[in-house]
Amino acid sequence: MANWVEGRVAAVKHWTGGLYSLQVEADVEPFRAGQFTKLGLELDGDIVGRPYSLVNAPHERPLEFYFNVVPGGPLSPRLATLSPGSRILVAPRASGFMVMEEIPRGDHLWLVATGTGIGPFLSILKTIDPWQRFRRILLVHAVRLANELSYGGLIRGFAAAHPDRFVFIPFVSREATGFALAGRIPAAIADGRLEARAGVAIDTDSQFMLCGNPDMVRDTTDALTARGLKKHRRRDPGQITVENYW
């Protein structure tokens, strides 16, 4: 138990299908927006833990985690059955380098996510840092079905607070809508649809943060590289920062 602190579930929200948000009261160390930590449960005498990104900003409590139930998975189906007051274990120290302090300066910040990969970007957008550093912020969220576009109220709040600086661009791949782009993000970069919707050029004055399934991260990185951007490294600054969500 040395690597865990005991927490209590404060609230559970079932969005749709296998998508859930879990709010947890736990005494953890200070963290930076965009980082992740581990949640754990004692199952059959052993502790089973998995990493999950923090949706809440560092100054907010309770902690919040957005996750998808993996059928047959060792932990997520059990997390979905928890109720307020349930005991849960939380790793006290968060990790991860997809944070504002690691991102070079630029004119435009693109936050590109699939599914639950939007979680760390919501945490970042709740802080003052991105709004102080970038002239325009574009949040891109790709899902299969329109009802999987969770946290709509929060996103509308960003738009209302920053009407001239914030753009939300949803993608829905498995049904037609009257508002979302269709298909995959890399294709929309290649054919110009993403830039047209954003009203912002994809160029080296932009910073891209990618979080989601590995196929999206890989293919979007390739599409951006074809446009002259490169991966960001501390010793070799670039425009693309990535994190695979699983």
TILUM-531533 format. One record per residue: residue in one letter; x, y, z of N, C-alpha, C in turn. Coordinates in steps of 0.1 Angstrom, whole numbers, plus 5000, padded with zeros to 4 digits. Example, Ala and Ser with C-alpha at 12.3 -4.5 7.8 and 13.67 -1.06 7.14 Angstrom:
2
   resn   n_c1   n_c2   n_c3   ca_c1   ca_c2   ca_c3   c_c1   c_c2   c_c3
      A   5132   4943   5078    5123    4955    5078   5132   4967   5078
      S   5128   4978   5071    5137    4989    5071   5129   5000   5079
END
This chain:
246
   resn   n_c1   n_c2   n_c3   ca_c1   ca_c2   ca_c3   c_c1   c_c2   c_c3
      M   5008   4988   5000    5000    5000    5000   5009   5013   5000
      A   5022   5011   5000    5031    5023    5001   5029   5032   4989
      N   5026   5026   4978    5025    5034    4965   5011   5039   4963
      W   5002   5038   4972    4988    5042    4970   4983   5050   4982
      V   4973   5058   4980    4966    5064    4991   4951   5060   4989
      E   4944   5060   5000    4930    5055    5000   4921   5067   4996
      G   4912   5066   4987    4903    5076    4983   4889   5071   4984
      R   4879   5080   4983    4865    5077    4983   4859   5083   4970
      V   4850   5075   4964    4843    5080    4952   4833   5090   4957
      A   4833   5102   4950    4824    5113    4954   4812   5113   4944
      A   4814   5109   4932    4803    5109    4922   4807   5101   4910
      V   4797   5095   4903    4799    5088    4891   4789   5093   4881
      K   4794   5096   4869    4785    5100    4858   4786   5090   4846
      H   4775   5084   4842    4775    5075    4830   4771   5084   4818
      W   4780   5086   4809    4777    5094    4798   4768   5087   4787
      T   4774   5076   4782    4767    5068    4772   4775   5055   4770
      G   4769   5044   4767    4777    5032    4764   4786   5029   4775
      G   4799   5028   4772    4809    5025    4782   4817   5037   4787
      L   4812   5049   4785    4819    5061    4789   4814   5066   4802
      Y   4824   5068   4811    4821    5072    4825   4830   5083   4830
      S   4826   5091   4839    4834    5100    4847   4833   5096   4861
      L   4845   5096   4868    4846    5092    4882   4852   5103   4889
      Q   4845   5108   4900    4851    5119    4908   4855   5112   4921
      V   4867   5116   4926    4873    5109    4937   4879   5119   4947
      E   4876   5117   4959    4883    5125    4970   4895   5117   4975
      A   4907   5123   4973    4919    5116    4977   4930   5127   4980
      D   4938   5124   4989    4949    5133    4993   4962   5130   4985
      V   4963   5136   4973    4974    5134    4964   4983   5146   4964
      E   4995   5144   4958    5005    5154    4957   5001   5164   4946
      P   5006   5176   4947    5003    5186    4936   5007   5180   4922
      F   4999   5184   4912    5002    5179    4899   5000   5190   4889
      R   5004   5188   4876    5003    5197    4866   4992   5193   4856
      A   4985   5203   4851    4974    5200    4841   4980   5193   4829
      G   4973   5182   4826    4977    5173    4815   4984   5160   4819
      Q   4986   5159   4832    4993    5147    4837   4982   5136   4840
      F   4987   5124   4843    4979    5112    4846   4984   5106   4859
      T   4976   5098   4865    4979    5090    4877   4973   5077   4876
      K   4974   5068   4886    4969    5055    4886   4957   5054   4895
      L   4946   5047   4891    4936    5043    4900   4937   5028   4902
      G   4933   5023   4914    4935    5009    4917   4924   5004   4926
      L   4922   4991   4925    4912    4984    4934   4919   4971   4939
      E   4915   4967   4950    4920    4954    4956   4910   4943   4950
      L   4915   4934   4942    4908    4924    4936   4914   4910   4939
      D   4907   4902   4946    4912    4888    4949   4925   4889   4956
      G   4927   4898   4965    4939    4899    4973   4950   4907   4967
      D   4949   4911   4954    4959    4918    4948   4954   4932   4944
      I   4963   4941   4942    4959    4955    4938   4961   4955   4922
      V   4950   4959   4915    4950    4960    4901   4949   4975   4898
      G   4959   4981   4891    4960    4995    4889   4962   4998   4874
      R   4956   5009   4869    4958    5013    4855   4959   5029   4855
      P   4967   5034   4845    4968    5049    4845   4956   5056   4838
      Y   4952   5067   4844    4941    5075    4839   4944   5090   4840
      S   4941   5097   4830    4944    5112    4830   4934   5119   4839
      L   4939   5130   4845    4931    5138    4854   4924   5149   4845
      V   4911   5150   4847    4903    5159    4840   4902   5173   4847
      N   4903   5172   4860    4902    5184    4868   4915   5192   4867
      A   4914   5205   4869    4926    5213    4869   4933   5211   4883
      P   4946   5214   4884    4953    5212    4896   4947   5219   4909
      H   4940   5230   4907    4934    5237    4918   4920   5231   4922
      E   4915   5222   4914    4901    5217    4916   4901   5204   4924
      R   4891   5203   4932    4887    5190    4938   4872   5188   4938
      P   4868   5176   4937    4875    5163    4937   4883   5161   4924
      L   4892   5150   4925    4898    5146    4913   4888   5140   4903
      E   4890   5141   4890    4881    5136    4881   4888   5128   4870
      F   4882   5116   4866    4888    5108    4856   4877   5104   4846
      Y   4880   5104   4833    4871    5101    4822   4877   5088   4816
      F   4868   5078   4816    4873    5065    4811   4863   5057   4803
      N   4868   5048   4795    4859    5039    4787   4861   5025   4793
      V   4850   5018   4794    4850    5005    4799   4855   4996   4788
      V   4866   4988   4791    4871    4978    4782   4865   4965   4785
      P   4857   4959   4776    4850    4947    4779   4861   4936   4782
      G   4859   4929   4794    4868    4919    4798   4881   4924   4804
      G   4882   4937   4805    4894    4943    4812   4894   4940   4826
      P   4906   4941   4832    4907    4938    4847   4902   4948   4856
      L   4901   4961   4851    4898    4972    4861   4886   4980   4857
      S   4886   4985   4844    4876    4995    4841   4861   4990   4843
      P   4858   4977   4840    4844    4973    4842   4840   4974   4857
      R   4850   4972   4866    4847    4973    4880   4846   4988   4885
      L   4854   4996   4878    4853    5011    4882   4839   5016   4878
      A   4833   5010   4868    4820    5015    4863   4809   5011   4873
      T   4812   5001   4882    4802    4996    4892   4803   5004   4905
      L   4813   5012   4907    4814    5019    4919   4803   5030   4921
      S   4801   5033   4934    4790    5043    4937   4796   5052   4947
      P   4790   5064   4950    4795    5073    4960   4797   5066   4973
      G   4809   5069   4978    4813    5063    4991   4822   5051   4989
      S   4823   5045   4977    4831    5034    4975   4846   5037   4977
      R   4853   5027   4982    4867    5029    4985   4875   5026   4972
      I   4885   5034   4969    4893    5033    4957   4907   5038   4960
      L   4917   5032   4954    4931    5035    4956   4936   5045   4945
      V   4944   5054   4949    4949    5064    4939   4964   5065   4942
      A   4972   5065   4931    4986    5068    4932   4988   5082   4936
      P   4996   5085   4946    4997    5099    4951   5004   5109   4942
      R   5013   5104   4933    5021    5113    4925   5017   5111   4910
      A   5014   5122   4903    5010    5121    4889   5023   5121   4881
      S   5021   5117   4868    5032    5116    4859   5028   5122   4845
      G   5038   5123   4836    5035    5128    4823   5041   5141   4819
      F   5045   5142   4807    5052    5154    4802   5044   5162   4792
      M   5031   5158   4790    5022    5166    4781   5016   5177   4789
      V   5024   5187   4792    5020    5198    4801   5025   5211   4794
      M   5019   5222   4798    5022    5235    4791   5036   5239   4793
      E   5042   5235   4804    5056    5239    4806   5066   5233   4795
      E   5061   5222   4789    5070    5215    4779   5067   5219   4765
      I   5057   5228   4763    5053    5231    4749   5060   5245   4745
      P   5066   5245   4734    5072    5257    4729   5061   5268   4726
      R   5066   5280   4725    5056    5291    4721   5052   5290   4707
      G   5040   5295   4704    5035    5296    4690   5023   5305   4690
      D   5017   5307   4678    5005    5315    4677   4993   5307   4680
      H   4992   5294   4676    4980    5286    4677   4983   5273   4684
      L   4975   5269   4693    4976    5257    4700   4964   5247   4696
      W   4968   5236   4690    4959    5226    4686   4959   5214   4696
      L   4948   5211   4702    4946    5200    4711   4938   5190   4704
      V   4944   5179   4700    4937    5169    4691   4936   5156   4699
      A   4923   5151   4700    4921    5139    4708   4911   5130   4702
      T   4912   5117   4705    4901    5108    4702   4896   5103   4715
      G   4883   5100   4716    4877    5094    4727   4880   5101   4740
      T   4884   5092   4750    4887    5098    4764   4900   5105   4764
      G   4908   5106   4753    4920    5113    4752   4917   5128   4754
      I   4905   5133   4754    4902    5147    4756   4904   5151   4770
      G   4904   5141   4779    4905    5144    4794   4916   5154   4798
      P   4929   5151   4794    4940    5160    4799   4939   5174   4792
      F   4933   5175   4780    4931    5188    4774   4921   5197   4782
      L   4911   5190   4787    4901    5198    4795   4908   5203   4808
      S   4916   5195   4814    4924    5200    4825   4932   5212   4822
      I   4939   5211   4810    4948    5222    4806   4940   5235   4803
      L   4928   5233   4797    4920    5245    4793   4914   5252   4805
      K   4913   5245   4816    4908    5251    4829   4918   5260   4836
      T   4930   5259   4831    4941    5268    4837   4943   5280   4829
      I   4950   5290   4834    4952    5302    4827   4964   5301   4817
      D   4972   5291   4818    4985    5291    4810   4982   5291   4795
      P   4974   5282   4789    4972    5283    4775   4967   5296   4770
      W   4958   5302   4777    4951    5314    4773   4961   5326   4773
      Q   4971   5325   4782    4981    5336    4783   4992   5334   4772
      R   4994   5322   4767    5005    5319    4758   5001   5319   4743
      F   4989   5315   4740    4985    5313    4726   4974   5323   4722
      R   4975   5327   4709    4965    5337    4704   4952   5330   4701
      R   4953   5317   4697    4941    5310    4694   4942   5295   4698
      I   4932   5289   4703    4932    5275    4708   4921   5267   4700
      L   4925   5256   4695    4916    5248    4687   4915   5234   4693
      L   4904   5230   4698    4901    5217    4704   4895   5208   4694
      V   4901   5197   4690    4896    5187    4681   4893   5174   4688
      H   4881   5169   4687    4877    5157    4694   4870   5148   4684
      A   4876   5136   4682    4870    5126    4673   4864   5114   4681
      V   4852   5111   4677    4845    5100    4683   4838   5092   4673
      R   4832   5081   4676    4825    5073    4667   4810   5078   4665
      L   4803   5081   4676    4789    5085    4675   4788   5098   4682
      A   4778   5106   4678    4777    5120    4683   4775   5120   4698
      N   4768   5110   4704    4765    5111    4718   4777   5108   4726
      E   4789   5105   4720    4801    5103    4727   4809   5116   4729
      L   4804   5127   4724    4810    5140    4726   4806   5145   4739
      S   4813   5140   4749    4810    5143    4763   4816   5157   4767
      Y   4812   5162   4779    4816    5174    4784   4813   5186   4776
      G   4801   5185   4769    4796    5196    4760   4794   5209   4768
      G   4789   5208   4780    4787    5221    4788   4800   5228   4791
      L   4810   5220   4795    4823    5226    4798   4829   5233   4785
      I   4828   5226   4774    4834    5231    4762   4827   5243   4757
      R   4813   5244   4759    4806    5256    4755   4810   5267   4764
      G   4814   5264   4777    4818    5274    4786   4831   5281   4781
      F   4841   5272   4776    4853    5278    4771   4850   5287   4759
      A   4841   5283   4750    4837    5291    4739   4831   5305   4743
      A   4822   5304   4753    4816    5316    4758   4826   5326   4764
      A   4835   5320   4771    4845    5329    4778   4856   5335   4769
      H   4858   5328   4757    4868    5332    4748   4863   5331   4734
      P   4853   5338   4730    4846    5337    4717   4854   5339   4705
      D   4864   5348   4706    4873    5351    4695   4886   5343   4695
      R   4888   5334   4705    4901    5327    4706   4900   5312   4706
      F   4888   5307   4708    4886    5293    4710   4877   5287   4699
      V   4881   5276   4693    4873    5269    4683   4872   5254   4687
      F   4860   5248   4687    4858    5234    4689   4854   5227   4676
      I   4862   5217   4673    4859    5210    4660   4857   5195   4663
      P   4844   5191   4663    4842    5176    4665   4843   5168   4652
      F   4847   5156   4653    4847    5146    4643   4838   5134   4647
      V   4829   5130   4639    4821    5118    4641   4822   5109   4630
      S   4827   5096   4632    4831    5088    4621   4820   5078   4617
      R   4810   5074   4625    4801    5063    4622   4787   5067   4620
      E   4784   5080   4620    4771    5084    4616   4771   5099   4611
      A   4761   5102   4603    4761    5115    4597   4755   5125   4607
      T   4761   5137   4607    4755    5148    4616   4755   5160   4608
      G   4748   5170   4613    4748    5183    4607   4758   5193   4611
      F   4767   5188   4620    4777    5198    4626   4791   5193   4627
      A   4793   5180   4626    4807    5174    4628   4813   5171   4615
      L   4826   5171   4614    4834    5166    4603   4833   5151   4603
      A   4833   5145   4591    4833    5131    4590   4847   5125   4587
      G   4848   5112   4590    4861    5106    4587   4871   5108   4598
      R   4884   5106   4594    4895    5106    4604   4902   5119   4603
      I   4908   5123   4614    4916    5135    4615   4927   5136   4605
      P   4936   5125   4603    4947    5127    4594   4942   5130   4579
      A   4931   5124   4575    4926    5126    4562   4921   5141   4561
      A   4915   5146   4571    4911    5160    4571   4922   5170   4571
      I   4934   5166   4576    4946    5174    4575   4951   5174   4560
      A   4951   5162   4555    4957    5161    4541   4948   5168   4531
      D   4935   5167   4532    4927    5173    4522   4922   5187   4525
      G   4927   5193   4536    4924    5207    4539   4911   5210   4546
      R   4903   5200   4549    4890    5202    4556   4892   5207   4570
      L   4903   5203   4577    4904    5207    4591   4908   5222   4591
      E   4917   5226   4583    4921    5240    4582   4909   5249   4578
      A   4901   5244   4569    4889    5252    4564   4879   5254   4576
      R   4877   5243   4583    4868    5244    4595   4873   5253   4606
      A   4886   5252   4608    4893    5260    4619   4894   5275   4615
      G   4896   5278   4602    4900    5291    4598   4914   5295   4602
      V   4922   5285   4605    4936    5287    4609   4945   5278   4601
      A   4956   5283   4596    4965    5275    4588   4973   5266   4597
      I   4976   5254   4592    4985    5244    4598   4999   5248   4593
      D   5007   5253   4602    5021    5257    4598   5030   5257   4610
      T   5042   5261   4609    5052    5260    4620   5050   5270   4631
      D   5040   5279   4629    5036    5288    4640   5026   5281   4649
      S   5022   5269   4647    5013    5261    4655   5020   5251   4664
      Q   5014   5248   4675    5018    5237    4683   5006   5227   4684
      F   5010   5214   4682    5000    5204    4682   5003   5195   4694
      M   4992   5192   4702    4993    5182    4712   4983   5171   4709
      L   4988   5158   4708    4979    5147    4703   4978   5137   4715
      C   4966   5133   4717    4963    5123    4728   4951   5114   4724
      G   4953   5101   4723    4943    5092    4719   4948   5079   4715
      N   4940   5072   4707    4944    5059    4703   4957   5060   4694
      P   4966   5049   4695    4978    5050    4688   4978   5052   4673
      D   4967   5046   4667    4966    5048    4652   4964   5063   4649
      M   4956   5070   4656    4954    5084    4654   4967   5092   4656
      V   4973   5089   4667    4986    5096    4671   4996   5094   4660
      R   4998   5082   4655    5008    5079    4645   5004   5085   4632
      D   4992   5084   4627    4988    5088    4614   4987   5104   4614
      T   4983   5110   4625    4982    5124    4625   4996   5130   4625
      T   5005   5124   4633    5019    5128    4633   5025   5127   4618
      D   5022   5117   4611    5027    5115    4597   5021   5126   4589
      A   5008   5129   4590    5001    5140    4582   5007   5153   4585
      L   5010   5156   4597    5016    5169    4601   5031   5170   4596
      T   5038   5159   4597    5052    5158    4592   5052   5161   4578
      A   5042   5156   4570    5042    5159    4556   5039   5173   4553
      R   5034   5181   4563    5032    5195    4561   5044   5203   4566
      G   5054   5197   4570    5066    5204    4574   5068   5206   4589
      L   5059   5200   4597    5061    5201    4612   5069   5189   4616
      K   5074   5189   4629    5082    5178    4634   5079   5176   4649
      K   5083   5164   4654    5080    5161    4668   5089   5170   4676
      H   5083   5174   4688    5090    5182    4697   5098   5174   4707
      R   5110   5178   4709    5119    5172    4719   5126   5183   4726
      R   5129   5181   4738    5136    5192    4746   5148   5197   4739
      R   5156   5187   4734    5169    5191    4728   5167   5195   4713
      D   5156   5193   4708    5153    5196    4694   5138   5201   4692
      P   5136   5213   4696    5122    5218    4696   5114   5216   4683
      G   5102   5213   4684    5093    5211    4672   5079   5215   4675
      Q   5070   5210   4668    5056    5214    4669   5046   5203   4673
      I   5050   5191   4674    5041    5180    4677   5045   5173   4690
      T   5036   5173   4700    5038    5166    4713   5028   5156   4714
      V   5032   5143   4717    5022    5132    4716   5022   5125   4730
      E   5010   5119   4732    5008    5109    4743   4998   5099   4739
      N   5002   5086   4739    4993    5075    4736   4985   5073   4749
      Y   4972   5072   4747    4963    5071    4759   4962   5057   4764
      W   4966   5047   4756    4966    5033    4760   4977   5025   4753
END
